[in-house]
Amino acid sequence: MSTPVTETPAAPSHLAQAHFEAMLQFETDCWDTHESLRAEDPDFILVDVRAPQLFAEGHIAGAVNIPHGKMTERRMAEYPTDMTFVVYCAGPHCNGANKAALRLSRLNRPVKMMIGSVTGWLDEGFALTDPE
């Protein structure tokens, strides 16, 4: 007897492997981002894509604020073309990070989305900066 979990069978292992490997090319999580920010010279740029007012109210230390609508070729030319961007927004209820990742990919920039965004960051017990 199957349950709702098994009524659709799990994918064959080779397909599951390809799927999950691909997911890691598109996403990172809050823990990995936090640990990577502890490096002396992080190998990515963390981008808070929320409105400047929300950024000023508290953000992840080390992040820059570039709302997705401001991600133009000219604006992004400040950064090396091979630098990976990690984008985040307010949380899983917000699609700003998706929009930013799409814009950056259209500009041929390496990009990953930090799953969970601010909500996930706080859920992990990590702090935001104090309001400016």
C-alpha positions as CSV (number, residue, x, y, z in Angstrom):
1,M,0.0,0.0,0.0
2,S,1.4,3.4,-1.0
3,T,1.2,6.6,1.0
4,P,1.1,10.1,-0.5
5,V,5.0,10.1,-0.2
6,T,5.5,7.0,-2.2
7,E,2.5,7.1,-4.6
8,T,4.8,8.8,-7.1
9,P,8.0,6.7,-7.0
10,A,11.3,8.3,-6.2
11,A,13.5,9.2,-9.2
12,P,16.2,6.7,-10.3
13,S,19.5,7.5,-8.5
14,H,21.2,8.8,-11.6
15,L,18.4,11.4,-12.1
16,A,18.3,12.3,-8.5
17,Q,22.0,12.8,-8.5
18,A,21.8,15.1,-11.5
19,H,18.9,17.1,-10.0
20,F,20.5,17.7,-6.6
21,E,23.9,18.5,-8.1
22,A,22.2,21.1,-10.3
23,M,20.3,22.6,-7.4
24,L,23.7,23.3,-5.7
25,Q,24.8,25.2,-8.7
26,F,21.8,27.6,-8.3
27,E,21.5,27.8,-4.5
28,T,23.4,28.1,-1.3
29,D,22.1,28.1,2.2
30,C,22.5,30.5,5.1
31,W,24.9,28.3,7.0
32,D,27.3,27.9,4.1
33,T,27.1,31.7,3.4
34,H,27.8,32.5,7.1
35,E,30.8,30.2,7.2
36,S,32.1,31.5,3.9
37,L,31.8,35.1,5.1
38,R,34.3,34.2,7.9
39,A,37.0,33.8,5.3
40,E,39.7,36.5,5.2
41,D,38.8,37.3,1.6
42,P,35.4,35.8,0.6
43,D,35.2,34.6,-3.0
44,F,31.8,36.0,-3.6
45,I,29.8,39.2,-3.2
46,L,26.8,39.0,-1.0
47,V,23.9,41.2,-2.3
48,D,20.9,42.3,-0.3
49,V,18.3,43.1,-3.0
50,R,15.8,44.7,-0.6
51,A,14.9,48.4,-0.6
52,P,17.5,50.7,0.9
53,Q,15.3,51.4,3.9
54,L,15.0,47.8,4.8
55,F,18.8,47.3,4.3
56,A,19.4,50.2,6.7
57,E,17.1,48.6,9.3
58,G,19.4,45.6,9.4
59,H,21.2,43.4,7.0
60,I,23.8,40.6,6.9
61,A,27.2,42.1,7.7
62,G,29.4,42.2,4.6
63,A,26.4,42.5,2.2
64,V,26.1,45.3,-0.3
65,N,22.6,46.7,-1.2
66,I,21.7,46.6,-4.8
67,P,17.9,46.3,-5.4
68,H,17.3,44.0,-8.4
69,G,15.9,46.9,-10.4
70,K,19.3,48.7,-10.1
71,M,21.3,45.7,-11.5
72,T,22.3,47.2,-14.8
73,E,25.3,46.3,-16.9
74,R,26.8,49.7,-16.0
75,R,26.2,49.3,-12.2
76,M,27.5,45.7,-12.2
77,A,30.7,46.7,-14.1
78,E,32.1,47.8,-10.8
79,Y,32.7,44.1,-10.0
80,P,35.0,41.5,-11.6
81,T,33.1,39.6,-14.4
82,D,34.0,36.2,-12.9
83,M,33.0,37.1,-9.3
84,T,30.1,35.0,-8.0
85,F,27.1,36.9,-6.5
86,V,25.0,35.5,-3.7
87,V,21.6,37.3,-3.6
88,Y,19.1,37.4,-0.8
89,C,15.8,39.2,0.0
90,A,13.4,39.2,2.8
91,G,12.5,35.5,2.9
92,P,10.7,32.7,1.2
93,H,7.7,34.9,0.8
94,C,9.7,37.3,-1.4
95,N,10.8,36.8,-5.0
96,G,13.3,39.7,-5.1
97,A,16.2,37.3,-4.9
98,N,14.8,35.3,-7.8
99,K,14.4,38.5,-9.9
100,A,18.0,39.5,-9.0
101,A,19.4,36.1,-9.9
102,L,17.6,36.3,-13.2
103,R,19.0,39.8,-13.9
104,L,22.5,38.8,-13.0
105,S,22.3,35.7,-15.2
106,R,21.1,37.8,-18.1
107,L,24.2,39.9,-17.6
108,N,26.3,36.7,-17.8
109,R,27.3,37.0,-14.1
110,P,27.8,33.9,-11.9
111,V,25.0,33.9,-9.3
112,K,23.5,31.8,-6.6
113,M,20.5,32.5,-4.4
114,M,20.7,32.1,-0.7
115,I,17.7,30.0,0.2
116,G,15.7,31.3,3.2
117,S,17.1,34.9,2.8
118,V,16.7,37.1,5.9
119,T,14.1,34.8,7.4
120,G,16.4,31.8,7.0
121,W,19.4,33.7,8.4
122,L,17.5,34.6,11.5
123,D,16.1,31.1,11.9
124,E,19.7,29.8,11.9
125,G,20.4,32.1,14.9
126,F,22.6,34.6,12.9
127,A,22.3,38.3,13.6
128,L,21.7,41.2,11.3
129,T,23.5,44.5,11.6
130,D,22.0,47.1,13.9
131,P,19.9,49.8,12.3
132,E,21.9,52.6,10.7
